[in-house]
Each structure stands twice: as C-alpha cells, then as structure tokens.
Amino acid sequence: MIAVPAIALLAVLAFLYWRFIWFFRNPPRSVPPGDNLVSPADGTVVYVEKVKEGREVFSIKHGLVARLADITREDLGRNRILIGIFMSPFNVHYNRAPLSGTVESISRYPSSGGNLNMRAMHWRTLFRIAPYYRDSRHIIQNERTVTRIDGKYKGVTISCYVVQIAGRTVHCIESYYREGMSVKKGDIFGMIRVGSQVDVVVPCLDGMRPSVRIGDKVRAGRTVLVE
C-alpha cells in the first residue's frame, strides 16, 4: 500500500528534476581548431544531402517532397550541403555556432498549419529505422528560426544557415544574439526546448565534404560536420 505512493512520488520528482534541472545542463565543450564547421546541436544525424539548385531534397511520404526552400523558407540558389540533426528530449538543447563570423540575419517563420509532433523521427532514430525523415512532415511545416552567419571557410566568405525547427510542445526558440553581432565557432547562440531539430545549410564548394554520416551521434561545438 505504501509502495505505490512512494513510487509515484519518485516518478514525479524524477520528472521535475529532468524538466527543470537536467534538461538545462550545459556541459563545456572543446571546440576543434582548423577550417571546419562544427555541429550546432547534440543529437542524431538524420540526413546528409548535397542539394542541386531547384531540386527536391527527399520525399517525406508519397506525394510530399521537401525542397531546400521548404526547410529554410528562403530561396538560396546555388548547390548546397544540407545536414539535419534530430534532438531527442534527452539531448542537451543549447545550440552553438558552426563557424566564427557575423550574424547577418535572424528570421522567424510561423508554422504552416500548426506545429506537428516529431514522434516518427524520434522512434526511427531510437530504433535506427532508415530513412529517418520518413513521415516527418514537421521538417517543412513547423515553426522555425533561421539564423544566417557569414564567416570564412578556408579563406572564402560563406553564408551558413542554421535552421532551428520547433516541436509540437515548443513555445519558444531562443536567440541570444542580434543581427550585426560577432560570434565565435562553438559559442552558444540559442536554444530550443524539449524535442526539436536543427539543420545546417552551407554552399557546396570545391573540396568541401561532410564529415558525418546518417545515424551518427554528434555534439554541439565539438563534432566536425564539414571540412
């Protein structure tokens, strides 16, 4: 008789600890040196694509395709490298800058029909069922913040777009920088609460190649995404 209330109390305390303390943990990260781009988020790599201008990225489900402009909400032109990272509710949710540079723009876009849950992607990453983007309409529908950082990559000025995609229960995508401010590679620039996704889009330059594969676990500010 006593055991059931005790277990219930422990469950409530564990949830409160996770939601209000452990969730906001911010472990230090050693940023790798060199001309590279680091991951903006902790989580699982769900897609790595070299996207040709105007072409679809992949098919989410029959009759529903995702194009780069659907993800960034901007027509970027040129060929691009796109890397998607899914953050489960158990990942660190602070986001870090992939490269050093200047925050050129921060654009916030509302959902097109309401925020959807990310349940399909959560289960697919958990049980490693590829393709991880299958049935994940949130990739193109949910609310998002797109931060453009202009910086140098091997002496060439590039624009790096970081797309923070909110989950169904997310009510706030936080940005800690303003347009025109300087940021260093690995600096914390924002946060998304609970489960969510962060994408990185950069120009596909000669010699530039992704350093991660689909299914890899990455750490914000520490894992090299592109070199």
Secondary structure, 3 states (H helix, E strand, C coil): CCHHHHHHHHHHHHHHHHHHCHHHCCCCCCCCCCCCEECCCCEEEEEEEEECCCCEEEEEECCEEEEHHHHHCCCCCCCEEEEEEEECCCCCCEEECCCCEEEEEEEEECCCCCCCCCHHHHHHHHCCCCCCCCCCCHHHHCCEEEEEEEEEECCEEEEEEEEEECCCCCCCEEECCCCCCEECCCCEEEEECCCEEEEEEEECCCCCCECCCCCCEECCCCCEEEC
